[in-house]
């Protein structure tokens, strides 16, 4: 049962990446975000299928760099998109993006962590 959920999550991430690719990237940071997302997805794929891809040291670097990048990019993008909303306190905005980040991206880094550090 758990394997099915992991495969569904992999599919969800792949569909999201394809959807974002179709809409097009115009900024260099967005292109870099897409590349990092694909690399982390490959690591999660290796974890879910239990297949060795590259070396664990590579996935340790990918885990740390990808997590730092996703946190930075998520909050940067969030700040750019909600500057017009002055009614909601900034702390509430950060809590919302943090909880959303944990729910949507948390499993990716959970699997990548286990893949890199096992």
N, C-alpha and C positions, 0 to 999 in steps of 0.2 A: 504494500500500500504506500509506504514511504517513497519507494522508487518512482511510483506513478506521479506523486506530487513534485518530485524533483524534475522529472521529465516535463511536466506541465509548466513548471517555473522556467525551465530552459526554453521552452517554446514561447512563453510569454515574453521573455527577454529578447528572443530572436525576432519575434513579430514587432516588438517595439523598436528594435534597431532598424529593421527593414522599413518601417513606417517613417522613422526619422530620416533615413537615407533617401526615401522617395521625396519627402518635403524639401530636401536640399539643405546643404550647409553653405553658408556664405562667409562666416567669420572663422579665422584661424583657430580660436579657442574651441569652437564647436566641432571643427574637424579633429582636433586633438582629443576632445572628449569622445567622439565616435571611435577613434582608433583605440583609446584606452578601454572603452566599453567592449569592443570586440576581443581584445586580448584577455580581459577578465572573464568574458563569456567562454573563451576557449579553456581557460583554467577550470571554470566550473563544470564544463563539459567533461574534462578529464576526471574530475572528482566524482561526478554522477555516474559515468560509465566505468570508473575504476581502471582507467587506462593511463599509463605513464606518458606524459607529453613533456618533453624537455627535462630539465633537472629541478629538484625541489628548491634549490637556491634561486633559480629564476622566478619561481612562483612566490617565494618569500619577498623578493623585490617588487614583483607585480602587485602582491597583496598590499604592501605598505604604500607604494606609490599610487596605486589605484584608489585606495581608501582616502588618502590625503587629497588626491585630485577630486574625487567625487564630492567630498565634504566641501572643499573650496568652491568647486564649480556650482554645486547646488545652491549654496548660500549666496554666491555672487550673482547667479542668474535670478534667484529669488529677490534679492535686493533691487535688481534692475527692473523687475516686473511689478513690484508693489510700491514703488516710490510715490505714486499718485494717491494711494490710499492713506489718508491722514487720520481716519477715524479709529482704526484699530491700533492698540499699543504695539510697539516694536517687539516687546518681549513675547507677546501672544503670537505674532507672526513667526518669530524664530522657533517657538514651541511647535507650531503647526508644521513647519517645514522639517524640523527635527524628527517628529513622530512619523511623518510621511516618509522621510528618508529611511528610517529604521524599518518600517513595514515593507517598503518596496525594494530596497537595496540590501537590507540586512541579511536575507538568506544568501545572496550572492557572495558576500564577504565571509559569511559563516562557512560556506562550502569551500571557498578559496583558502581560508585559513586552515581548514582541516587538510586540504590537498597539499598545501605548502609545508605545514609543520608536523605532519604525521610521519 
